[in-house]
């Protein structure tokens, strides 16, 4: 059967660790930028990654939560007086 599923195939999690760290590093570097466009640039990627517990931990460990909260705080300052 050419289309049979090989149940013995397992994902090597160490093979995705390096690309995941690189992606998290890119996201945090974008969030370190003060421009609001950086937030809109990383939001779709970040949304997708947050369903993975390992990605959430890597993001938190890289300081990403602080960078994200800074953007959210700065983004709401201008709308309070409107």
Residue pairs with C-beta under 8 A, 6 or more apart in sequence:
13 54
20 54
20 55
20 58
21 58
23 45
23 49
24 49
24 55
24 58
24 59
24 62
24 64
25 62
27 42
27 45
27 46
27 49
27 59
27 64
28 59
28 62
28 63
28 64
28 67
30 38
30 41
30 42
31 38
31 39
31 42
31 64
31 67
31 68
31 70
31 71
32 67
34 74
36 71
36 75
38 71
39 68
39 71
39 75
46 59
46 68
49 55
49 56
49 59
50 56
50 59
59 65
